[in-house]
Structure formats: structure tokens, C-alpha cells
Amino acid sequence: METNKNLLIAAMNVKLKPCPFCGGEAIIYEIEPHTHEIATWMPDYTGECFVECTNCACGISADTKEVAVAKWNRRVEE
């Protein structure tokens, strides 16, 4: 396992709705937990998952992939 690397989770059959602002395609990625080796004064990073629009760059973050997807896909009732 490589640390400090963004991992695209496109192959996990995640269904993301289009961007609620521009209709663009969304991607999901996570940053794994890691320790800062050079800037040792920085605290350890616990990891996080992000969903982001590839067109307008709006996005959300959450502690897990499932929560990030649920937050992104949530829409106001029509």
C-alpha cells in the first residue's frame, strides 16, 4: 500500500449524480491516512474521501466513501 497518494475510486461501481450546480460529471477519490515525514510538527492525517465536480470543482468531503456519496447524491425533493 502506498501512502500519501490520491486514489481514484472509479472502478468501485459508485453511482454519482451529476453536479447540482452545473450538471458536470463527478469523481470520487480518497486520501489515505498518513504521517507527515518532513513537516513533523503537523498532526497525523486520518484520511478523508472527496466527491468533486470535474467541471466547476465544487465538492464535499466525508470520513468514508459511503457518507461522501450519500452527501453528494442528496437532492432537494422536487
C-alpha positions as CSV (number, residue, x, y, z in Angstrom):
1,M,0.0,0.0,0.0
2,E,1.3,3.4,-0.9
3,T,0.7,6.3,1.4
4,N,0.3,10.0,0.7
5,K,-1.3,9.2,-2.7
6,N,-4.7,10.2,-4.0
7,L,-6.6,7.1,-5.0
8,L,-9.4,7.4,-7.6
9,I,-12.2,5.1,-6.8
10,A,-13.8,5.0,-10.2
11,A,-13.8,1.2,-10.5
12,M,-16.0,0.5,-7.5
13,N,-19.3,0.9,-9.2
14,V,-20.1,4.1,-7.4
15,K,-23.2,5.8,-8.9
16,L,-22.7,9.6,-8.5
17,K,-25.4,12.1,-9.6
18,P,-24.4,15.0,-11.9
19,C,-23.2,18.2,-10.2
20,P,-26.2,20.0,-8.7
21,F,-24.9,23.4,-9.9
22,C,-23.6,22.8,-13.4
23,G,-24.6,19.3,-14.3
24,G,-21.0,18.2,-14.7
25,E,-19.6,14.7,-14.1
26,A,-18.4,13.9,-10.5
27,I,-15.5,11.9,-9.4
28,I,-14.7,10.4,-6.0
29,Y,-11.3,10.0,-4.5
30,E,-9.8,9.4,-1.1
31,I,-6.6,10.5,0.6
32,E,-5.3,7.7,2.8
33,P,-4.3,8.2,6.4
34,H,-0.6,9.2,6.6
35,T,2.1,10.8,8.8
36,H,3.9,13.9,7.6
37,E,7.6,12.8,7.4
38,I,9.1,16.2,6.5
39,A,6.8,18.6,8.4
40,T,6.9,16.5,11.6
41,W,5.1,19.3,13.6
42,M,1.9,18.6,11.6
43,P,-0.5,16.1,13.1
44,D,-1.2,12.7,11.5
45,Y,-3.8,12.8,8.8
46,T,-6.7,10.4,9.5
47,G,-7.8,10.2,5.9
48,E,-10.8,11.5,4.1
49,C,-13.0,10.9,1.0
50,F,-13.9,13.6,-1.5
51,V,-16.5,13.9,-4.3
52,E,-15.8,16.7,-6.7
53,C,-17.3,18.0,-10.0
54,T,-14.9,17.8,-12.9
55,N,-16.3,20.9,-14.5
56,C,-16.8,23.5,-11.7
57,A,-14.8,21.9,-8.9
58,C,-17.5,22.2,-6.3
59,G,-17.4,19.3,-3.9
60,I,-17.9,17.7,-0.5
61,S,-15.8,15.6,1.9
62,A,-16.6,13.0,4.5
63,D,-14.8,10.4,6.6
64,T,-16.0,7.5,4.5
65,K,-16.8,6.8,0.8
66,E,-20.4,5.8,1.7
67,V,-21.1,9.1,3.6
68,A,-19.4,11.2,0.8
69,V,-21.6,9.5,-1.9
70,A,-24.7,9.9,0.2
71,K,-24.0,13.6,0.8
72,W,-23.2,14.3,-2.9
73,N,-26.3,12.4,-4.1
74,R,-28.7,14.1,-1.7
75,R,-31.0,16.5,-3.5
76,V,-34.0,18.7,-2.5
77,E,-37.3,17.0,-3.1
78,E,-38.8,18.2,-6.4
